[in-house]
Amino acid sequence: MGEPYRFSRLRHKALTQVLTCYLPTVEMIQCQWCQAQNQPGTTSCQTCGAPLDERNKVSDSGWREAPRLRDMTEFRFSGSTCQVEGELVPVSEINLHPQDGVYFEHHVLLWKDETVPLSSMNTGGGMKRSIAGMPHIITVANGPGRIAFSRNAPGELVVLPLHPGMELDVREHAFLVASHSVQYSFIRIKGLVNLLHGGNGMYIDRFVTAGYPGMLMLHGNGDVLERTLRPGEKILVEPGGFLYKDSAVQMQAVQMPLKTGLLLVAHEGSRTLDYGMA
């Protein structure tokens, strides 16, 4: 019978040292717009498309410029991919995963694959939304296949990846497309004259994510700038320039002198308020 196997303590210690060695830490690149982490060497965020090789541009008064997406930028949401084409009048081309869907106002549809089915989402509100110039039926597209959207107007696309539990309010006719996991409704600010359609209130689209993340894409006329309000801070905004806000930001109409007209007052909470400037 052979000798029993003898285990060397020194050898065991050496092996342990080898096995507990770790590879060098890979430093990820954080997107300054959506805070997503990206692989080293990436030039645009894979979650929102924002350039990663540019710093935030902030004015002296605290307004941060939204990132302008470069021509042919690609990003992902759920299992689908989106490519932004053009910069002056941007187009959003989406390659839908078989399990994904998006919804949009019907007139922003540019083209689609023949195999992409369309259906409708009834938003409720009926005549009230029609009088206010808002569509009361939203179109839904389901994958697989390609579909493209554009507002057919100069401006820039603002991509907002939404985490579960988020609520955003968006001015009418500004939202381009949203993923199927984002819930849609609308609210009305009473006492505010709708400058576009002459109604007795301003309708605002509300987008909510519950248990799943989602993607919301807006079209801002001209340049888009964002500002985070400190607790108790108030700011006056011309109604035509408002783009979107966190639902926690309170907004109301105030009557200004006749020569000035109406302004929106946004206040309460360290939340986000954006506006588009032509």
C-alpha positions as CSV (number, residue, x, y, z in Angstrom):
1,M,0.0,0.0,0.0
2,G,1.4,3.4,-1.0
3,E,2.2,6.2,1.4
4,P,-0.7,8.6,2.3
5,Y,-0.8,11.9,0.4
6,R,0.9,14.6,2.3
7,F,-0.4,18.2,1.9
8,S,2.1,21.0,2.2
9,R,1.0,23.9,4.2
10,L,3.2,26.2,2.3
11,R,1.7,25.0,-1.0
12,H,-1.8,25.4,0.4
13,K,-1.0,29.0,1.4
14,A,0.4,29.8,-2.1
15,L,-2.7,28.4,-3.8
16,T,-4.9,30.3,-1.5
17,Q,-3.1,33.5,-2.3
18,V,-3.5,32.8,-6.1
19,L,-7.2,32.0,-5.8
20,T,-8.0,35.1,-3.8
21,C,-6.4,37.5,-6.3
22,Y,-8.9,39.7,-8.1
23,L,-8.8,41.4,-11.5
24,P,-8.3,45.1,-11.6
25,T,-11.6,47.1,-11.1
26,V,-13.1,48.3,-14.4
27,E,-14.1,51.9,-14.0
28,M,-17.6,52.5,-15.5
29,I,-18.7,55.8,-17.1
30,Q,-21.7,57.4,-15.5
31,C,-24.1,59.4,-17.7
32,Q,-24.5,62.9,-16.4
33,W,-28.1,63.0,-17.7
34,C,-29.7,59.8,-16.6
35,Q,-27.0,58.5,-14.1
36,A,-26.8,55.1,-15.9
37,Q,-23.5,53.2,-15.9
38,N,-21.7,52.5,-19.2
39,Q,-18.8,50.4,-20.3
40,P,-15.4,52.1,-20.7
41,G,-14.8,53.4,-24.2
42,T,-18.5,54.1,-24.9
43,T,-19.2,57.5,-26.4
44,S,-22.9,57.7,-25.9
45,C,-25.1,56.5,-23.0
46,Q,-26.7,53.1,-23.8
47,T,-29.8,54.0,-21.7
48,C,-30.6,57.6,-23.0
49,G,-28.2,58.3,-25.9
50,A,-26.6,61.3,-24.2
51,P,-23.0,62.0,-25.2
52,L,-20.6,60.8,-22.6
53,D,-17.6,62.8,-23.7
54,E,-19.3,66.2,-23.0
55,R,-19.7,68.0,-19.7
56,N,-22.9,69.5,-18.4
57,K,-23.6,73.0,-19.7
58,V,-25.2,75.1,-16.9
59,S,-26.0,78.8,-17.1
60,D,-25.2,81.2,-14.3
61,S,-28.8,81.1,-13.2
62,G,-28.8,77.3,-12.8
63,W,-30.4,76.1,-16.0
64,R,-28.8,72.9,-17.4
65,E,-28.9,72.3,-21.1
66,A,-30.4,68.9,-22.1
67,P,-28.0,66.8,-24.1
68,R,-28.4,67.1,-27.9
69,L,-28.4,63.6,-29.3
70,R,-26.0,63.1,-32.2
71,D,-27.0,61.8,-35.5
72,M,-27.3,58.0,-35.6
73,T,-27.0,57.6,-31.8
74,E,-28.4,54.3,-30.5
75,F,-29.7,53.4,-27.1
76,R,-31.7,50.6,-25.6
77,F,-34.9,50.2,-23.5
78,S,-36.2,46.8,-22.4
79,G,-35.3,44.4,-25.2
80,S,-35.7,47.1,-28.0
81,T,-33.2,49.5,-29.6
82,C,-33.8,53.1,-30.7
83,Q,-31.7,55.0,-33.3
84,V,-31.9,58.8,-33.5
85,E,-31.6,60.1,-37.1
86,G,-31.0,63.8,-37.9
87,E,-30.4,66.7,-35.6
88,L,-32.5,69.7,-36.9
89,V,-35.7,67.7,-37.3
90,P,-34.9,64.5,-35.4
91,V,-36.4,61.1,-36.1
92,S,-36.7,58.2,-33.6
93,E,-36.5,54.8,-35.3
94,I,-37.3,51.9,-33.0
95,N,-36.6,48.2,-33.6
96,L,-39.2,46.6,-31.3
97,H,-38.5,43.3,-29.5
98,P,-41.3,40.8,-29.9
99,Q,-42.3,41.3,-26.2
100,D,-42.2,45.1,-26.4
101,G,-44.7,47.8,-27.4
102,V,-44.9,51.6,-27.6
103,Y,-47.7,54.1,-27.8
104,F,-47.9,57.6,-29.4
105,E,-50.2,60.2,-30.9
106,H,-51.1,58.9,-34.4
107,H,-49.9,61.9,-36.4
108,V,-46.2,61.5,-35.2
109,L,-46.0,58.1,-37.0
110,L,-43.5,58.4,-39.8
111,W,-43.3,54.8,-41.2
112,K,-43.5,51.2,-40.0
113,D,-42.8,47.7,-41.1
114,E,-45.9,46.1,-42.6
115,T,-45.8,43.4,-40.0
116,V,-46.0,45.8,-37.0
117,P,-49.6,45.7,-35.7
118,L,-51.4,48.8,-34.6
119,S,-54.2,49.2,-32.1
120,S,-55.7,52.0,-30.1
121,M,-55.8,53.1,-26.4
122,N,-58.8,55.1,-25.3
123,T,-57.6,57.8,-23.0
124,G,-61.1,58.9,-21.8
125,G,-62.0,62.5,-21.5
126,G,-63.6,62.4,-25.0
127,M,-65.1,65.8,-26.0
128,K,-63.1,67.7,-23.3
129,R,-59.8,66.7,-24.8
130,S,-61.0,67.3,-28.4
131,I,-62.1,70.8,-27.5
132,A,-58.7,71.4,-25.9
133,G,-57.0,70.2,-29.1
134,M,-55.8,66.9,-27.5
135,P,-56.2,63.5,-29.2
136,H,-58.6,61.3,-27.2
137,I,-57.2,58.1,-28.8
138,I,-53.6,57.0,-28.5
139,T,-52.1,54.6,-31.0
140,V,-50.3,51.4,-29.8
141,A,-47.7,49.5,-31.8
142,N,-46.3,46.0,-30.8
143,G,-43.2,44.2,-31.9
144,P,-41.5,42.6,-33.6
145,G,-40.5,45.1,-36.3
146,R,-39.3,48.6,-37.0
147,I,-41.3,51.8,-36.6
148,A,-40.2,55.5,-36.8
149,F,-41.6,58.7,-35.3
150,S,-41.1,62.4,-35.8
151,R,-42.9,65.7,-34.9
152,N,-41.8,67.1,-38.2
153,A,-40.6,70.3,-36.6
154,P,-37.2,71.7,-35.6
155,G,-36.1,70.9,-32.0
156,E,-34.5,68.2,-30.1
157,L,-35.4,64.8,-28.6
158,V,-35.3,64.4,-24.8
159,V,-35.0,60.8,-23.7
160,L,-36.2,60.1,-20.1
161,P,-35.5,56.6,-18.7
162,L,-38.1,56.1,-16.0
163,H,-37.4,54.0,-12.9
164,P,-40.3,52.2,-11.0
165,G,-42.4,54.7,-9.0
166,M,-41.7,57.8,-11.1
167,E,-44.4,60.3,-12.2
168,L,-43.8,63.0,-14.8
169,D,-46.2,65.7,-16.1
170,V,-45.7,66.7,-19.8
171,R,-47.3,69.6,-21.6
172,E,-49.7,68.8,-24.4
173,H,-48.3,67.8,-27.9
174,A,-44.8,67.3,-26.5
175,F,-44.6,63.6,-25.9
176,L,-43.3,61.6,-28.9
177,V,-43.4,58.0,-27.8
178,A,-43.5,55.9,-24.6
179,S,-42.9,52.3,-23.8
180,H,-45.8,50.0,-23.0
181,S,-44.7,49.7,-19.3
182,V,-45.4,53.4,-18.7
183,Q,-49.0,54.2,-17.6
184,Y,-50.7,57.1,-19.2
185,S,-53.3,59.6,-18.0
186,F,-53.8,63.4,-18.0
187,I,-54.7,66.2,-15.7
188,R,-55.9,69.8,-16.2
189,I,-54.7,73.0,-14.7
190,K,-57.8,75.1,-14.1
191,G,-57.9,78.8,-14.6
192,L,-55.2,78.8,-17.2
193,V,-56.1,79.8,-20.7
194,N,-54.8,77.3,-23.3
195,L,-52.8,79.6,-25.5
196,L,-52.7,77.2,-28.4
197,H,-56.4,76.3,-28.6
198,G,-58.3,78.9,-26.6
199,G,-59.8,76.6,-24.0
200,N,-60.5,77.3,-20.4
201,G,-57.7,75.0,-19.0
202,M,-54.4,73.6,-19.9
203,Y,-54.2,69.8,-20.2
204,I,-51.0,68.0,-19.1
205,D,-50.1,64.4,-19.9
206,R,-49.1,62.3,-16.9
207,F,-46.8,59.3,-17.2
208,V,-46.3,56.9,-14.3
209,T,-44.2,53.8,-13.8
210,A,-45.4,51.2,-11.3
211,G,-43.4,48.0,-10.9
212,Y,-41.4,48.1,-14.0
213,P,-39.0,50.7,-15.6
214,G,-39.9,52.4,-18.8
215,M,-38.8,54.9,-21.4
216,L,-40.4,58.3,-22.3
217,M,-39.3,60.4,-25.3
218,L,-40.3,64.0,-25.7
219,H,-39.9,66.6,-28.5
220,G,-38.8,70.0,-27.3
221,N,-39.2,73.0,-29.7
222,G,-35.8,74.6,-30.0
223,D,-33.3,74.2,-27.1
224,V,-34.4,72.4,-24.0
225,L,-33.1,73.4,-20.5
226,E,-33.7,71.9,-17.1
227,R,-33.7,73.3,-13.6
228,T,-34.0,71.6,-10.2
229,L,-36.0,73.6,-7.7
230,R,-34.9,73.7,-4.1
231,P,-37.4,73.2,-1.3
232,G,-39.7,76.2,-1.2
233,E,-38.3,77.8,-4.3
234,K,-40.7,79.3,-6.8
235,I,-40.2,80.3,-10.5
236,L,-42.4,82.0,-13.1
237,V,-42.6,80.2,-16.5
238,E,-44.3,81.4,-19.6
239,P,-46.9,78.7,-20.5
240,G,-45.7,78.2,-24.0
241,G,-42.2,77.4,-22.8
242,F,-43.1,74.7,-20.2
243,L,-42.1,71.2,-21.3
244,Y,-42.2,68.7,-18.3
245,K,-41.9,68.5,-14.6
246,D,-41.9,66.0,-11.7
247,S,-45.5,65.5,-10.5
248,A,-44.4,66.7,-7.0
249,V,-43.7,70.1,-8.5
250,Q,-46.9,72.2,-7.9
251,M,-48.0,74.4,-10.7
252,Q,-50.7,77.1,-10.8
253,A,-51.7,80.0,-13.0
254,V,-51.2,83.6,-11.9
255,Q,-52.6,86.7,-13.6
256,M,-50.0,89.2,-14.5
257,P,-50.5,92.9,-15.7
258,L,-52.4,93.1,-19.0
259,K,-49.3,93.8,-21.0
260,T,-47.6,90.7,-19.7
261,G,-50.5,88.2,-19.7
262,L,-50.4,84.8,-17.9
263,L,-47.5,83.0,-16.3
264,L,-47.1,79.6,-14.6
265,V,-45.8,79.4,-11.0
266,A,-43.9,76.2,-10.3
267,H,-42.9,75.6,-6.7
268,E,-42.4,73.3,-3.7
269,G,-39.8,70.5,-3.7
270,S,-36.3,69.9,-5.0
271,R,-37.7,68.5,-8.3
272,T,-37.2,69.1,-12.0
273,L,-38.8,71.6,-14.3
274,D,-37.9,71.8,-18.0
275,Y,-38.8,74.2,-20.7
276,G,-38.2,74.4,-24.5
277,M,-37.0,77.6,-26.0
278,A,-37.4,78.3,-29.7
